Every structure is written in structure tokens, then in C-alpha cells.
Amino acid sequence: DRDNMISLQANISLPIFSRGKQRAMARSMDAMSRSSEAEVAQLRRDIYAELHTLYLRAQRLQQSLYAYRNQIIPATEDAYRTALAGYTANRTSFTALSNYSLALYRDRVTANQLENELARTLAEADRYVRGPIEQTSRYNQSQSE
């Protein structure tokens, strides 16, 4: 008789929820969310502080560069021309003329260094402003050209 019978068995798993575990998990998720928000806020403050520092540095470099290009170098050039005129008239020694020439060269080098530092500062600020995605796409574009 048993050969003509079929046996069926079904298992159903029902989750049993524990309110205490749900609440603990909710608190944990809430704490993780607050932690992430705090990290983002701190990162934002750090970026603003760095940008402010870069802005102040760029402003200082720009003022120094302006002074060199419009005041210091022209004054040094005038002093050199005066010394050159004195040398041709035998009133200034060659050593003094060389010192004026060296001062002019030094001032021009300093102006170029200020200009390079300003460019580096602006490029660093650009990294913060544009972000990594835009920089990567710009880099990829320049590589394909």
C-alpha cells in the first residue's frame, strides 16, 4: 500500500524580529550617519581653510610681484644706467658697475621666482576648486590631443 503514496514536505522560515535588536541597529545606523556628516563637515572646513590660506598667499605674492615689476626693478635699472654713465665718464669703478648689474640680475630673478610661486599657488587652489573628476577629464583630453 505504501508504494502508491507520495510524501510531500514543505518548510517555511519566518523571521522573528526582536525589537531590541532593531532599535540597536537603528541607533547604530544613525550614529554612523552622524559620523559621516561630521567627517564631511570637517573636510569642508579643512578645504575652506586651505583655500583661504592659498588666497592670502596668492594675494601677498601678487603684491610683491607688482612691487618688483613696477618699483624695485625700474629703480634698479635707473641706478644701473646711472652707474654705467658714471663708468663711461670715469667717475664710477667697474666694481661698482658690476654690483649694480648684479643687483639688477638678482631683482629680476626674484621677480621670476615670485611669478613661479604665484603660478604654483594658483594651480594648487585650482585643484581644490575644480575637483578630481574635472581634472581627470581635462588630463585625458590633453593626452588625446
Contact map, one row per residue, 1 for C-alpha under 8 A:
1111100000000000000000000000000000000000000000000000000000000000000000000000000000000000000000000000000000000000000000000000000000000000000000000
1111100000000000000000000000000000000000000000000000000000000000000000000000000000000000000000000000000000000000000000000000000000000000000000000
1111100000000000000000000000000000000000000000000000000000000000000000000000000000000000000000000000000000000000000000000000000000000000000000000
1111110000000000000000000000000000000000000000000000000000000000000000000000000000000000000000000000000000000000000000000000000000000000000000000
1111111000000000000000000000000000000000000000000000000000000000000000000000000000000000000000000000000000000000000000000000000000000000000000000
0001111100000000000000000000000000000000000000000000000000000000000000000000000000000000000000000000000000000000000000000000000000000000000000000
0000111110000000000000000000000000000000000000000000000000000000000000000000000000000000000000000000000000000000000000000000000000000000000000000
0000011111000000000000000000000000000000000000000000000000000000000000000000000000000000000000000000000000000000000000000000000000000000000000000
0000001111100000000000000000000000000000000000000000000000000000000000000000000000000000000000000000000000000000000000000000000000000000000000000
0000000111110000000000000000000000000000000000000000000000000000000000000000000000000000000000000000000000000000000000000000000000000000000000000
0000000011111000000000000000000000000000000000000000000000000000000000000000000000000000000000000000000000000000000000000000000000000000000000000
0000000001111100000000000000000000000000000000000000000000000000000000000000000000000000000000000000000000000000000000000000000000000000000000000
0000000000111110000000000000000000000000000000000000000000000000000000000000000000000000000000000000000000000000000000000000000000000000000000000
0000000000011111000000000000000000000000000000000000000000000000000000000000000000000000000000000000000000000000000000000000000000000000000000000
0000000000001111100000000000000000000000000000000000000000000000000000000000000000000000000000000000000000000000000000000000000000000000000000000
0000000000000111110000000000000000000000000000000000000000000000000000000000000000000000000000000000000000000000000000000000000000000000000000000
0000000000000011111011000000000000000000000000000000000000000000000000000000000000000000000000000000000000000000000000000000000000000000000000000
0000000000000001111111000000000000000000000000000000000000000000000000000000000000000000000000000000000000000000000000000000000000000000000000000
0000000000000000111111100000000000000000000000000000000000000000000000000000000000000000000000000000000000000000000000000000000000000000000000000
0000000000000000011111110000000000000000000000000000000000000000000000000000000000000000000000000000000000000000000000000000000000000000000000000
0000000000000000111111111000000000000000000000000000000000000000000000000000000000000000000000000000000000000000000000000000000000000000000000000
0000000000000000111111111100000000000000000000000000000000000000000000000000000000000000000000000000000000000000000000000000000000000000000000000
0000000000000000001111111110000000000000000000000000000000000000000000000000000000000000000000000000000000000000000000000000000000000000000000000
0000000000000000000111111111000000000000000000000000000000000000000000000000000000000000000000000000000000000000000000000000000000000000000000000
0000000000000000000011111111100000000000000000000000000000000000000000000000000000000000000000000000000000000000000000000000000000000000000000000
0000000000000000000001111111110000000000000000000000000000000000000000000000000000000000000000000000000000000000000000000000000000000000000000000
0000000000000000000000111111111000000000000000000000000000000000000000000000000000000000000000000000000000000000000000000000000000000000000000000
0000000000000000000000011111111100000000000000000000000000000000000000000000000000000000000000000000000000000000000000000000000000000000000000000
0000000000000000000000001111111110000000000000000000000000000000000000000000000000000000000000000000000000000000000000000000000000000000000000000
0000000000000000000000000111111111000000000000000000000000000000000000000000000000000000000000000000000000000000000000000000000000000000000000000
0000000000000000000000000011111111100000000000000000000000000000000000000000000000000000000000000000000000000000000000000000000000000000000000000
0000000000000000000000000001111111110000000000000000000000000000000000000000000000000000000000000000000000000000000000000000000000000000000000000
0000000000000000000000000000111111111000000000000000000000000000000000000000000000000000000000000000000000000000000000000000000000000000000000000
0000000000000000000000000000011111111100000000000000000000000000000000000000000000000000000000000000000000000000000000000000000000000000000000000
0000000000000000000000000000001111111110000000000000000000000000000000000000000000000000000000000000000000000000000000000000000000000000000000000
0000000000000000000000000000000111111111000000000000000000000000000000000000000000000000000000000000000000000000000000000000000000000000000000000
0000000000000000000000000000000011111111100000000000000000000000000000000000000000000000000000000000000000000000000000000000000000000000000000000
0000000000000000000000000000000001111111110000000000000000000000000000000000000000000000000000000000000000000000000000000000000000000000000000000
0000000000000000000000000000000000111111111000000000000000000000000000000000000000000000000000000000000000000000000000000000000000000000000000000
0000000000000000000000000000000000011111111100000000000000000000000000000000000000000000000000000000000000000000000000000000000000000000000000000
0000000000000000000000000000000000001111111110000000000000000000000000000000000000000000000000000000000000000000000000000000000000000000000000000
0000000000000000000000000000000000000111111111000000000000000000000000000000000000000000000000000000000000000000000000000000000000000000000000000
0000000000000000000000000000000000000011111111100000000000000000000000000000000000000000000000000000000000000000000000000000000000000000000000000
0000000000000000000000000000000000000001111111110000000000000000000000000000000000000000000000000000000000000000000000000000000000000000000000000
0000000000000000000000000000000000000000111111111000000000000000000000000000000000000000000000000000000000000000000000000000000000000000000000000
0000000000000000000000000000000000000000011111111100000000000000000000000000000000000000000000000000000000000000000000000000000000000000000000000
0000000000000000000000000000000000000000001111111110000000000000000000000000000000000000000000000000000000000000000000000000000100000000000000000
0000000000000000000000000000000000000000000111111111000000000000000000000000000000000000000000000000000000000000000000000000000000000000000000000
0000000000000000000000000000000000000000000011111111100000000000000000000000000000000000000000000000000000000000000000000000000000000000000000000
0000000000000000000000000000000000000000000001111111110000000000000000000000000000000000000000000000000000000000000000000000000000000000000000000
0000000000000000000000000000000000000000000000111111111000000000000000000000000000000000000000000000000000000000000000000000100100000000000000000
0000000000000000000000000000000000000000000000011111111100000000000000000000000000000000000000000000000000000000000000000000000000000000000000000
0000000000000000000000000000000000000000000000001111111110000000000000000000000000000000000000000000000000000000000000000000000000000000000000000
0000000000000000000000000000000000000000000000000111111111000000000000000000000000000000000000000000000000000000000000001101100000000000000000000
0000000000000000000000000000000000000000000000000011111111100000000000000000000000000000000000000000000000000000000000000000100000000000000000000
0000000000000000000000000000000000000000000000000001111111110000000000000000000000000000000000000000000000000000000000000000000000000000000000000
0000000000000000000000000000000000000000000000000000111111111000000000000000000000000000000000000000000000000000000000001000000000000000000000000
0000000000000000000000000000000000000000000000000000011111111100000000000000000000000000000000000000000000000000000001001100000000000000000000000
0000000000000000000000000000000000000000000000000000001111111110000000000000000000000000000000000000000000000000000000000000000000000000000000000
0000000000000000000000000000000000000000000000000000000111111111000000000000000000000000000000000000000000000000000000000000000000000000000000000
0000000000000000000000000000000000000000000000000000000011111111100000000000000000000000000000000000000000000000011011000000000000000000000000000
0000000000000000000000000000000000000000000000000000000001111111110000000000000000000000000000000000000000000000011001000000000000000000000000000
0000000000000000000000000000000000000000000000000000000000111111111000000000000000000000000000000000000000000000000000000000000000000000000000000
0000000000000000000000000000000000000000000000000000000000011111111100000000000000000000000000000000000000000000010000000000000000000000000000000
0000000000000000000000000000000000000000000000000000000000001111111110000000000000000000000000000000000000000010011000000000000000000000000000000
0000000000000000000000000000000000000000000000000000000000000111111111100000000000000000000000000000000000000000000000000000000000000000000000000
0000000000000000000000000000000000000000000000000000000000000011111111110000000000000000000000000000000000000000000000000000000000000000000000000
0000000000000000000000000000000000000000000000000000000000000001111111111000000000000000000000000000000000110010000000000000000000000000000000000
0000000000000000000000000000000000000000000000000000000000000000111111111100000000000000000000000000000000000010000000000000000000000000000000000
0000000000000000000000000000000000000000000000000000000000000000011111111100000000000000000000000000000000000000000000000000000000000000000000000
0000000000000000000000000000000000000000000000000000000000000000011111111110000000000000000000000000000000000000000000000000000000000000000000000
0000000000000000000000000000000000000000000000000000000000000000001111111111000000000000000000000000000000100000000000000000000000000000000000000
0000000000000000000000000000000000000000000000000000000000000000000111111111100000000000000000000000000100110000000000000000000000000000000000000
0000000000000000000000000000000000000000000000000000000000000000000011111111110000000000000000000000000000000000000000000000000000000000000000000
0000000000000000000000000000000000000000000000000000000000000000000000111111111000000000000000000000000000000000000000000000000000000000000000000
0000000000000000000000000000000000000000000000000000000000000000000000011111111100000000000000000001001100100000000000000000000000000000000000000
0000000000000000000000000000000000000000000000000000000000000000000000001111111110000000000000000000000100000000000000000000000000000000000000000
0000000000000000000000000000000000000000000000000000000000000000000000000111111111000000000000000000000000000000000000000000000000000000000000000
0000000000000000000000000000000000000000000000000000000000000000000000000011111111100000000000000001000000000000000000000000000000000000000000000
0000000000000000000000000000000000000000000000000000000000000000000000000001111111110000000000001001100100000000000000000000000000000000000000000
0000000000000000000000000000000000000000000000000000000000000000000000000000111111111000000000000000000000000000000000000000000000000000000000000
0000000000000000000000000000000000000000000000000000000000000000000000000000011111111100000000000000000000000000000000000000000000000000000000000
0000000000000000000000000000000000000000000000000000000000000000000000000000001111111110000100011001000000000000000000000000000000000000000000000
0000000000000000000000000000000000000000000000000000000000000000000000000000000111111111000100001000000000000000000000000000000000000000000000000
0000000000000000000000000000000000000000000000000000000000000000000000000000000011111111100000000000000000000000000000000000000000000000000000000
0000000000000000000000000000000000000000000000000000000000000000000000000000000001111111111100000000000000000000000000000000000000000000000000000
0000000000000000000000000000000000000000000000000000000000000000000000000000000000111111111111001000000000000000000000000000000000000000000000000
0000000000000000000000000000000000000000000000000000000000000000000000000000000000011111111100000000000000000000000000000000000000000000000000000
0000000000000000000000000000000000000000000000000000000000000000000000000000000000001111111100000000000000000000000000000000000000000000000000000
0000000000000000000000000000000000000000000000000000000000000000000000000000000000000111111110000000000000000000000000000000000000000000000000000
0000000000000000000000000000000000000000000000000000000000000000000000000000000000000111111110000000000000000000000000000000000000000000000000000
0000000000000000000000000000000000000000000000000000000000000000000000000000000000110111111111011000000000000000000000000000000000000000000000000
0000000000000000000000000000000000000000000000000000000000000000000000000000000000000010011111111000000000000000000000000000000000000000000000000
0000000000000000000000000000000000000000000000000000000000000000000000000000000000000010000111111100000000000000000000000000000000000000000000000
0000000000000000000000000000000000000000000000000000000000000000000000000000000000000000000011111110000000000000000000000000000000000000000000000
0000000000000000000000000000000000000000000000000000000000000000000000000000000000100000000111111111000000000000000000000000000000000000000000000
0000000000000000000000000000000000000000000000000000000000000000000000000000000100110010000111111111100000000000000000000000000000000000000000000
0000000000000000000000000000000000000000000000000000000000000000000000000000000000000000000001111111110000000000000000000000000000000000000000000
0000000000000000000000000000000000000000000000000000000000000000000000000000000000000000000000111111111000000000000000000000000000000000000000000
0000000000000000000000000000000000000000000000000000000000000000000000000001001100100000000000011111111100000000000000000000000000000000000000000
0000000000000000000000000000000000000000000000000000000000000000000000000000000100000000000000001111111110000000000000000000000000000000000000000
0000000000000000000000000000000000000000000000000000000000000000000000000000000000000000000000000111111111000000000000000000000000000000000000000
0000000000000000000000000000000000000000000000000000000000000000000000000001000000000000000000000011111111100000000000000000000000000000000000000
0000000000000000000000000000000000000000000000000000000000000000000000001001100100000000000000000001111111110000000000000000000000000000000000000
0000000000000000000000000000000000000000000000000000000000000000000000000000000000000000000000000000111111111000000000000000000000000000000000000
0000000000000000000000000000000000000000000000000000000000000000000000000000000000000000000000000000011111111100000000000000000000000000000000000
0000000000000000000000000000000000000000000000000000000000000000000100011001000000000000000000000000001111111110000000000000000000000000000000000
0000000000000000000000000000000000000000000000000000000000000000000100001000000000000000000000000000000111111111000000000000000000000000000000000
0000000000000000000000000000000000000000000000000000000000000000000000000000000000000000000000000000000011111111100000000000000000000000000000000
0000000000000000000000000000000000000000000000000000000000000000000000000000000000000000000000000000000001111111110000000000000000000000000000000
0000000000000000000000000000000000000000000000000000000000000000100110000000000000000000000000000000000000111111111000000000000000000000000000000
0000000000000000000000000000000000000000000000000000000000000000000000000000000000000000000000000000000000011111111100000000000000000000000000000
0000000000000000000000000000000000000000000000000000000000000000000000000000000000000000000000000000000000001111111110000000000000000000000000000
0000000000000000000000000000000000000000000000000000000000001101100000000000000000000000000000000000000000000111111111000000000000000000000000000
0000000000000000000000000000000000000000000000000000000000001100100000000000000000000000000000000000000000000011111111100000000000000000000000000
0000000000000000000000000000000000000000000000000000000000000000000000000000000000000000000000000000000000000001111111110000000000000000000000000
0000000000000000000000000000000000000000000000000000000000001000000000000000000000000000000000000000000000000000111111111000000000000000000000000
0000000000000000000000000000000000000000000000000000000001001100000000000000000000000000000000000000000000000000011111111100000000000000000000000
0000000000000000000000000000000000000000000000000000000000000000000000000000000000000000000000000000000000000000001111111110000000000000000000000
0000000000000000000000000000000000000000000000000000000000000000000000000000000000000000000000000000000000000000000111111111000000000000000000000
0000000000000000000000000000000000000000000000000000010011000000000000000000000000000000000000000000000000000000000011111111100000000000000000000
0000000000000000000000000000000000000000000000000000010001000000000000000000000000000000000000000000000000000000000001111111110000000000000000000
0000000000000000000000000000000000000000000000000000000000000000000000000000000000000000000000000000000000000000000000111111111000000000000000000
0000000000000000000000000000000000000000000000000000010000000000000000000000000000000000000000000000000000000000000000011111111100000000000000000
0000000000000000000000000000000000000000000000000010011000000000000000000000000000000000000000000000000000000000000000001111111110000000000000000
0000000000000000000000000000000000000000000000000000000000000000000000000000000000000000000000000000000000000000000000000111111111000000000000000
0000000000000000000000000000000000000000000000000000000000000000000000000000000000000000000000000000000000000000000000000011111111110010000000000
0000000000000000000000000000000000000000000000100010000000000000000000000000000000000000000000000000000000000000000000000001111111100000000000000
0000000000000000000000000000000000000000000000000000000000000000000000000000000000000000000000000000000000000000000000000000111111100000000000000
0000000000000000000000000000000000000000000000000000000000000000000000000000000000000000000000000000000000000000000000000000011111111110000000000
0000000000000000000000000000000000000000000000000000000000000000000000000000000000000000000000000000000000000000000000000000001111111110000000000
0000000000000000000000000000000000000000000000000000000000000000000000000000000000000000000000000000000000000000000000000000001001111111000000000
0000000000000000000000000000000000000000000000000000000000000000000000000000000000000000000000000000000000000000000000000000000001111111100000000
0000000000000000000000000000000000000000000000000000000000000000000000000000000000000000000000000000000000000000000000000000000001111111110000000
0000000000000000000000000000000000000000000000000000000000000000000000000000000000000000000000000000000000000000000000000000001001111111111000000
0000000000000000000000000000000000000000000000000000000000000000000000000000000000000000000000000000000000000000000000000000000000011111111100000
0000000000000000000000000000000000000000000000000000000000000000000000000000000000000000000000000000000000000000000000000000000000001111111110000
0000000000000000000000000000000000000000000000000000000000000000000000000000000000000000000000000000000000000000000000000000000000000111111111000
0000000000000000000000000000000000000000000000000000000000000000000000000000000000000000000000000000000000000000000000000000000000000011111111100
0000000000000000000000000000000000000000000000000000000000000000000000000000000000000000000000000000000000000000000000000000000000000001111111110
0000000000000000000000000000000000000000000000000000000000000000000000000000000000000000000000000000000000000000000000000000000000000000111111111
0000000000000000000000000000000000000000000000000000000000000000000000000000000000000000000000000000000000000000000000000000000000000000011111111
0000000000000000000000000000000000000000000000000000000000000000000000000000000000000000000000000000000000000000000000000000000000000000001111111
0000000000000000000000000000000000000000000000000000000000000000000000000000000000000000000000000000000000000000000000000000000000000000000111111
0000000000000000000000000000000000000000000000000000000000000000000000000000000000000000000000000000000000000000000000000000000000000000000011111
